[in-house]
Amino acid sequence: MKWEVSSIKAVDQDLRTKWWTEARFGMFIHWGLYAIPAKGEWVMYAERTPVEAYEQWAKQFNPTKFDASEWVNIAKDAGMRYIVITAKHHDGFAMFHSRSDPYNIVDATPFGRDPMKELAEACAEVGIALCFYYSHVIDWHHPDALHKEHNNTWDYRLDEKVFQTYWQGKVKPQLTELLTEYGRIGLVWFDTAGGLSEADSRDIVEHVRSLQPDCLINSRVSHIMGMGDYVSKGDNEIGMSGEDTRPWETPMTLNQSWGYTTKDQTWKSTNSLLHKLVNVIGKGGNLLLNVGPSPEGTIPELSVARLREVGEWTQRNAEAIYGTSGSPFPCEVSWGAITTKSGRIYLHMHNDNWSMHEVRIHGIRNRIARAYMLADPSQQALTVVQTYDEGLDLYTSVVELPPQPSDAYVSVVVLELIGENDFDRRLTQQSSGDFQLDVPHAAVTDVYVAESDSGAGIIRNAQWEFTLVQPGTYELMLVSYKRHDVAWEGLYPEEIEINTSGTRIVCAPMEDDIDTNSPACQHPYIPILSKLGEITWEEAGTYKLTIQSSKLKDPAPRFTEIWHADAVKLRAIRLVRSNSSNQ
């Protein structure tokens, strides 16, 4: 099927982003001169390599094994619907034939070909949307490029830089080339806008719109909130449930690196990748999964093997992925993820949890006409029992699972609904035994400014109102993401305070455990669980819980957050039901 967007009107952002939100899964490609030293795409900055020395890599760059059709087919077979490739990364080298700057793959290398042209043709042939990554602020090769902090200061003086010379002389002309010489481009993926003025941010958005009105622009075009058509999360960041009201994506690596490297062999398993894929789409996001091709022009075989296995699953479960919406219920489920379409709900069940025997969903007001496993060719009906608790105003659907999973890694249960989708979207306990209250579903307000050893900090209050379905004794655990390279001591400068149902808990969070099953926490963070105390709810009902901490995020920031900047992030309160509670 060819990729068709000619009917999309640029005046309507929802229509302009429709193809992208329906795609759900894309391939990111980091490829450039940095593949030769095989130390990642930041090697020039990390080693303070002089421009003259770095330029020597261009004389060696001859990726004769590059085959655009092979790359595109790898993406297509994996179930990816679009490709985002680095047309220019921070090293300033253009991976296309740029007539505005001779520092490009056609004019400066023995390869002498334009891989972007070849990819454009291959993508058009199979219906994949071609998209370009372009580093618009950081450019270590150009003497006038100026970023907030990541500049080439070993070749050039900061006080001599004239940013507009770079902006008008290289950035805008190269974007013009990319958006006029390679056919229809799905989106431009800008990166690292630190220090870019609001005027220049709007200027570059208008420049792209003037050339291709339907071309999408990601949020990293600016450090100011609300810019672009959709939100690019931090590198490897999977947001919490309800965190983003705009369309969003997670850019993620197959290992821990973006550009080609021989050192990083920490590869995600197929099981882990599929868990992450369904977690992202279950929250209504897209997954942009990266590969780093070699200097010869090949995608590493381990990457290809992983993508092939992912593709076998996406092919069987396409109905539950593409064109879906995320879960209508404002909390994560411990057993997997939920996606929806008109008249259908898809339960993405991790095979690791198959011993549950049944899955219980609260909040489906529709009658369920039929339930079956998506990968079961016979579509044998599963037993479903639906009940309504008038006191709690609670609709419950219990689906009996077959003895064995129907698919590899993740098995999808289809629920066919009668009538238009009708869901109770209140914050309600879903999974048996635990219940996670994610910060985005709380009302967050400033309380006061506190002084600490690290200076003044704003103490904020987060309050959740939720329906507890299973009464009993629960252990309260703080869910934090801690950078892997920092110590825990001092990360929470003051004790946190929790209030719920007449009980007040004040304590200093400790590094008690690591959540090894977290589907959302990615490198460079580690998911830490801190035991806060216990609370007993004697009966089911609606309750409130509040927490006070200086680590609660500003609910209305003006500038985008740098994902990996904070040493620790307060993500949620998890309620874990005691085994001794009445069943």
QUITAGI-V170214 format. One record per helix or strand of 2 or more residues. SS is the DSSP state (alpha for helix, beta for strand). FROM is the first residue (numbers start at 0). LEN is the number of residues. If there is no record, write none. Layout:
ss: [SS;SS]
from: [FROM;FROM]
len: [LEN;LEN]
This chain:
ss: [alpha;beta;alpha;alpha;alpha;alpha;alpha;beta;alpha;beta;alpha;alpha;beta;alpha;beta;alpha;beta;beta;alpha;beta;alpha;alpha;beta;beta;beta;alpha;beta;beta;beta;beta;beta;beta;alpha;beta;beta;beta;beta;beta;beta;beta;beta;beta]
from: [12;24;32;42;50;55;67;81;114;128;157;162;186;197;215;218;229;247;269;285;300;317;324;335;343;350;357;367;383;393;409;433;438;442;454;471;495;502;512;524;540;567]
len: [11;5;3;4;4;5;11;7;12;6;3;18;4;14;3;3;3;6;13;6;16;3;2;6;7;6;5;6;6;7;8;5;3;10;14;12;5;5;2;13;9;10]
